[in-house]
């Protein structure tokens, strides 16, 4: 059953810590088997008139019942106890594994698929262990004991019965063979269905805004039909197996009555023997009749376990890297610079050297990128969508890493590959275009920036992000429990909480991925004040769409189709007839004023228009 390469074999290590409960479950099942055999032998003696007395028989039945009922309770409870505990540990390992996976691997998977593995598959395994685990010990024991007694009573009758059972077992085995494959396919389709359903529910505002209900409903129903199709195919197989089980249960009983009566006439069997046969044959038939169900459920559970455990085989994000702090990185860099005579090289916070990178081989997103960001410098990255701006941020955070011959990315003076990724990320704060909030209190969401932060520090960070005023107006203030993705808050409020979290972290490198693009002008004005304070005394790399952010940058890098085509200050780039000027004119073409050379430059705007500028 538990082959060396089976999924159950791997599950055994999760069950091992709870072997006491396994032992209790097995012991209770063995007690039940012993009770059934003892009662069978007593019934035989009663039929033969050799039992001591009817009163003693009543006492025996009552005693066995009083012992059997607690045994049944203990058997089921112990099975539930170890299975729930083992699967709790497995779920913990799976969630831990999700966090250890490279971001690139997670992005290639459906969220609903991962959730399905945690819920549907584990529930199926839990049901199998609770319902069938004890039977794996009880049924074989009661079968062997009953078979031994019946062989001693009449070997002819038991062999005739087993001949019929063997035919049924062969048929059952052949019919059960495809069930594992059908179960795996069904679990995959259910995971896909969950993914589509979760994405559709999470995106209801967009679905309604674009009137996508019919399209997504059709897609959902098509996948549902596939789930139903595969589910019915599995149930059809079960339906074929069920009559076989019934036949295996009924035929031997009929044989015992007919052939047993003949043996009595021949003087080879007495009345007590046939009564014993009729009682104990059920304990032979029960394991055999349940065999199709157990085999089917085992294959189904094995398919679910395989689908679940394969996650643990996915490659982890690398855990190596000797550099764990900025001081360590810069000390090493300084020593190397001192060995080079007359070197004027400084230690850049961020450095890209001839980097070419793509998510798919042969399709680079960044092409021969080179730039440096010095300490305390604010650099804005602009360009059309799909130009590689967000990819730069993913590389800086170690979510993706360049190939061996694709150039280098350095942070705080050391190659990305030399850094321990967990340590590297502790030196980086990031504010995304889409705020990531979790189903926890507002205080907890801000506090995730620095877990050891005090409430006072959390409040100060919220004030710096201009979030304090709206937070204290909520019914529960900082203890307000947010729903999934911060539902119930406006986009600006969610973003300010996200910014407060980044401010609380107080990392030396701040990455801003269009943090104000989703805000109205009033919210942006508040956020911009907070960002001005956040940018002080730290290095900032910002993907910029708004003029107010771009003008504050020490330098602007312009990306076009994955290449750096321009670099300079706002004024310098406007003075050139390049990509930046074209983007600027394209996106700030309202309310323009004519320059001396006749070209239109929107250099003078009211603050309101400045904040409402379009996308660069």
N, C-alpha and C positions, 0 to 999 in steps of 0.2 A: 504493500500500500504506500509506504513512505519511501519511494525510491530515492536514491542519492541525488538525482537531478530534479526531483519533484518540488513543486511549490510548497507542499506540506512539510517537506524536509526542512525547508528554510523557515517555515512558520514555527517549527519545533523550538527554535532558540528563544522565541518570545514566550512560549508556554513553559519553558524550563524553570524560570523563577517561581512559578506557581505550581510546582510538582506536588506539593502537599494537597492542594485542592484536586489535582488530577488523581492522586492516590485515593482520596476520600471518595471521589466519584466512582472510580473503578471498584473500590471495596464495597460500596453500596450496591453496585450492579451485580457483583459476585454473590452478595448476600441474598439478593432477590432471586438469582438463579438457583441457589441452594434451597431456598424456601419452596420454589416451584417443584423441584425434584423430590424433596421430602414429602410434600403433599401428594405427589403422584404415587409414591410408594405406599403411603398410608391408604389412598383410595384403592389400590390393588388389594391390600390386605383386607380392607372392608368388604370388597367384592368376593373375596375368597372365604370370608368369615373367620379370618385368623387374627384380626385386630383385637386388642384386649377388651374394649367396650365402646359402645356408642358414645358414652359420656366422655371418655378419654379422647375420642375423635373430635368431639365438639371443642374440648379444651385445646387440642392441637391446632384446629382451624383458627380459633380465636387468637391463640398465641402467635401463630404465623402471620395473621392479619395485623396484629398490633406491632409486630416487628417490621413487616413489609411496608406499611404505610410510611413510617419515618424514613425507611430506606429509599423509597421512591422520591420523597421530598429532598433528602440529602443528595441523592444522585443528580437530580435536576439542578438544585441550587449550586452544588459544587461545580457542575459543568458550566453553569452561567457565570460563576465567580471567576474561574480561571480564564474563560474565553473573553469575558468583558475586560478583565485586567490585561490579558495578553494583547488584545486588539487596541486597548488604550495606549499601550507602549508602542505598538506598531504605528498608530496614528501620530504619536509624538515624533517617531523617527521620520515619518513621511513629511510632516510639516517642517521638521528640521532640515530634511533633504531639500524641500522646496527652497528654503532660504540659502542652502549651500550650492544650488544650481547656478550656473552662469545666467545672467539676465538674458542673454541671447537665446538660451535654451527655453526659458520660461516664455519669452515673447513668441516663440514658434508654436507654443501649445495653446489650446483653448482653455480659458479659465474654468469653464464648466466641466471640461474633461478632468482636470485635476481635482475639482470639488467632487465629481462623481466617484473618483477612485477613493476618496476619503469617506464617502457616505454610502453609496449603493453597494460597493464591493465589500466593505467592512461589515455592513449589515447582513449581507448574504453569508459571509463566513461565520459571523456570530450566530446566526440562526442554525447553521449546520452544526456547529459545535454544541450548542445547547440541546438541539433535538436529536442528534445522531451519535455524538461522541460516546456516550455511555453504552449505546447499543453495540458499538464496535467490540465491547468486551462482554456485555451481557449475552448477546445473541450467540456468539460462538461457544461460550461456556455452556449455556443451557442446551444448545444443539448437541455438543459432545456428550454431556451427561445423559440426556434423553436417548441419544443414539446408542450409547453403551448399554443402558438398561433394556432397551427394546431389542438389541441384538441378543442379549442374554435370554430374553423372553421368547422371541421367535425370529431367527435370522432370516428365514424365508420371507416373512411378511415385511420386514424392514427393507430388505434388498429390493423387493418388488416396488415398494413405495419410493425408494431412492432412484430407481431406474426411471420412474416417471418424472421425478424432480430434476434429474440430470438433463433431460430433454428441455425442460422449461428454463433451466439455468443457461444452457447453450444458446437458446433463442434470445433470452434476455441480454446476454453478453453481446451478442451481435447487434441487437437493437439499440443498446446503450452506447455503442462505440462512437457515434457522431455527436453525442451530447456535449462533450467538452468543447469541440469546435463551435457548435451552435451557441453555447453559452458565451464563449469569448467574443464572437461576432455580435451577440446581443448586447453585451456590456459595452463594447465600443460604440454601438449605435446609440445606446442610452446616454453615454458620455457626450456624444456629439449633440444629442437632443438637449441635454442640460446646458451645454455651452451656448447653443442658439437661443434657448429660452432665457438664460441669464443675461445675455447681451441685449436681447430685445426688451426685457423688463428694465434693465439699467439705462437703456437709451430711449425710454418712452417719450420724453420731451422732443427729441429729434425725430422719432418715428411719427409723432403727431404733426410736428411742424412741416415735415416733408410729405405727409399723407402716405407713409410707407406701410400702413397697416396691412393692406391687401397683399403686398409683395412679401412681407415678412411672415404673414400668416400662411401664405401658400408654401413658403420655404419650410416653415415649422411643421405644417401638415404633411409635407412630402417626407420629411425625416421621421415624423410620427408613424407614417405608413410603413416605412422601412423597419422601425422598431416593432410595430405590430406584426409585420410579415415574419420577422425573425423570431419574435416571441411565440407566434402561432406555430411556427415550424418546430420550435422546442417543445411546446405543449402537445403538438401532434405526435411527436416521438414518445412523450410521456403517455399519451392516450393509447398508443399501440402497446406499450409495455404493461399498462394496468390490467387488461384482460388476461395477459399471461400470468400475472400474479394471482388473479382470481382462480384461474385454471389450476395453478400449482397448489393452491390452498384447498380446492374442492376435490380434485381427482384422487389424491391419496386417501382422504377420508372415506370416499366411496369404496376404494380398493380395500381398506381395512375391514369395512363392514362385510363386503362380499367374500373376499379371499379369507378373512379371519373366520367367518362362519364356516367356510369349507374346512379350514384347519381344525376347528372345534369338532366337526363331524369326524375328522380323521384321527382325533385324539391327540393332536400335536399342540393344541392350545386350549387353555381353560378359560372360564368366564372372567376370572380376575385378570388374566393376561390381555384379553381383548379390551377390558375396561381401561387397563393401564395404557394400552395402545391408543385408544380413543382420546385419553387425557394427554399423553405425552407427545402424540403425533403433532399436536398443535405447536409444541415447542420446537419441533423440527420444521414444521411448515412455516411458522412465523419467521424464523431467520431466512428461510429460502424465499418466502413470499415477499419479505421486505428487502431482499437482496437487490431487485431491480431499482427500487426507490433509493436505497442507500448508494448503489453504484452511480445512479444518475445524479443524485445530489452531491456525491463526492466529486464527480467529474465537473459538475457545475461550479462547486466551490473551488476546485483546483483551477478552473478557468478564471474565476474571479481573483483568486490569490495570485495567479501568474500576472494578470493585468495590473494588480496592485503592487506586487513586489518588483516588477520591472522598473518602476520609478527609482528604486534604490540602486539600480545598476546604471542609471544615467550618470555621465561623468560630472564630477563636482567642479565648481570654480576652484582655480588653483589656490592652495593654502601656503605656498612657499613665499619667498621674499625675505631677505635679511634686514632690509631697511624698515624700521618701525617708528621713526620720529624724524622731524625736520632737522633737529640738531645733529643727529647721526648722519643724515644725508649730506648736510652742508659741511660737517667736519671732514667727511671723506672727500668731498669735492674740493675743499680748501687745501687739503694735503696734496692732492694731485695737481692743483694749480701752482702750489709753491714749488713743485718739482720742475715747472716749466719756466725757463728764464724769461724775464721781461713780459710775462703774460698779463694782459689787461682784461682777461676774461672775467666776467662777473657771474654770480649765481642767479640765473633766471628762475622765477617761480614756475613758469610754464614754458616749455620749449618743444616745438615741433621741428624736426629736421628731415626734409625730403620724404615726408610720409605719404604713402599711397595705401589706401584702405578701402575695402568693399565687403559687404555682407555676403555676397555670392562671388565665387571665383570667376574672374574674367569680367566683372562688372563693378569697377571701382567707383566709390562715392566721393572719396577725396583723392586728389591727384597731385603728387609732388608738393605737399603743403609744407611750408617752412615759415615760422614766426616765433617770436619770443615775447614774453610778458614779464617785465621786471617787477620787483617788489614794490607794492603801493601803487601800481599802475592800474588804470581802468581802461580796458580794451573792449570795444564794441565790435560784434561780428554781424554784418548785414549781408543780404543777398536774397535771391528768389527762393521760394519754397523748394525743397528737394536739393538744395545746393550743398548740403553737408554740414549745416550749422549744428544741428542737434547731435550729429555723429561725433563732432569734436568733443562735446560734453560727455558723451558715453565713453569715449576713449579716456578722458581725464579721470573719470570715476572708476575706470577699470571694468566697466560693463562689457566692453569689447577690447581686445588687445591686438596690436598690429602683428603681422607675420614677421618671420625672422629677417627677410630681405626686403621689407617694405618701409624702411626708414625707422625713425625713433620718436618716442614721446617721452619727455623728461618732466618731472615735477620736483620742485625744490632741489634741483641739481642732480637727480638720479633717474635712471631709466625706469619707466613704468614697470618693466619686468623684474626690477630689483626690489620693488616695494612689496611689503606685505599689504594686501588689498584692504584688509580691515583697518589697519593702522593708517593707510593712506586716506581712506574715507573719513577718518576721524578729524582730518585736517581740512576737510572740504564741507562747506555749506552750500546747499542748492535750493533754489526756489523755481519750481516748474511753472509752465504756462497753465497747466491743469492742476490745481491744488490737490494733494493727496492727504485726505483726512480719514481717520479711523473711527469705528464705532466705540468711542470712549468719551470721557468728559473733555471739555475745552482745555482745562488745565493739563490733563494728561496728554492731549494732542500737542500742546506747546512744549510740555516737559519732555517729550520724546527727543527734543533737540539736545538735551543734556539730562540724563536720568537722575543725576544727583542734585539737580537744581532745587532750590527752596521755592516756596510759594511766592516769596517776595521777589525773587529773581524772575519767576514766570510772569508776574504782574508787570515788572519793569520792562520785560521784553514785549509784552502786549502793548504797553503804553508807547514804546518806541515805534511799534508797528501801527500805531493809531487804531488798535483793536480794543483797547480797554473800555472806551466809552460805550460801545455797542454791547460788549460782553456783560457789563454790570447791569445793563437794562434788561437782560434776559431774566426770566423768572428764577432760574437757579444759578445765575451768574457763571462763574468759572466751573461750577459743578454741573452745568448743562450737558446732558448726555446727547452726543451727536448721533444721528442715524447714519446709515451707510453712505459714504462719500460726502458727509457733511450736509445731508438733505435738510432743508428748512432754513439754511443760511443763503444769503445772496452770494454771487460770485466774488464780489469785492470783499465781503466778510470772510469768506473761506480763504481768499488769498492773503488777507492780513494775518489770519491765524497761522498760515503757512510761513509767512515772512517772520512772524514772531518766533516761530520754532527755529528758523535759520539764525535769527539774531541771538537767541539764547545759546545756540551752539558756539557762536563766537569763534568760528574757524578762520584761519588766516587767508584762505582762498574762498572767494564767494562766486558761485556760478548762478547767474540769473537768466533763466530761459524764458524770455518775453513775459516777465512777471506782471506787467500792467496791461497786457494786450486785451484782456477780457474785462477791464474795468471801465466804468464811466469816468467822465472828466473830474467829478468831485472826488471819487474814490482814488483816482490816480494822483490827484494833487496831494492827498493825504499820504498815499504810499510813497510818492516821490520824496517827500520830506523825510520819511523813515529810511528810504533807500540812500538818501544823501548822508544820513548819519551812519548807516551801515557800511557805506563805502569808505569811511574815514579809517585810515591806518590799516587797510588791508588791500589785498590784490583782488581785482574784480574782472571777471570775464562775463560779458553780457551779450546775449542774442537780442538785438535791438530792433524794434519796429517803430518806436515812437521818437519823434524829434527831440523831446525833452531829455530822453536818456542818451541819445547819440551825442548831443552837444556837450554833455558832461564828460565824455570819454576823452582820455589823453590821446587815443589813437583809434582809428576805425579800420577794420579789415573787411574788404569786400570780396565775397565769394561769388563765383559765377561758374556753374556746371562743375563744381568740385575743385576749382582752382582759385588761388588768390590772384585777383587781377589788379587790385589797387590797395594801397595802405597809406594812411595819413590822417590828419585832423579833418574836422568837418569843413573848415574854411579852405584847406589845401585841396581837398577832393572836389569841392564845388568849383574851384578855379580851373579844374581840368575838364576836358570834354570826354569824360569816361562813363563807366557803368554807374558809379555812384550818382553823378549829376543827372543821368537819365532817370534813375530810380527816384531821385529826389523830385525832379520835375513832374514825373508821372504821378507821384503820390501826394504832392502838395501843389496841385495845379489850380486850386480855388483861391480866390482873393489875392492873386499874385500882383506884384508890382514890377514895373519895367525897369531894368537896370540900364546903365549908361550905354552898354553895347547893344541895346535893343532886345536882349533876351529877358525872359521873365524869370525872376528869382523871388520866391516867397520868403524873403528874409525877415520881414517885419510882420508879425501877427500879434493879435491879442493873445493873452494867456489861455483863454478858452479855446481858440482855434489851434494854438500850439499843442494843447493836450489832446485835441481831437484829430491830430494828423493821422494819415493813413498808414498802410503797411509798407515797410521798406523790404 
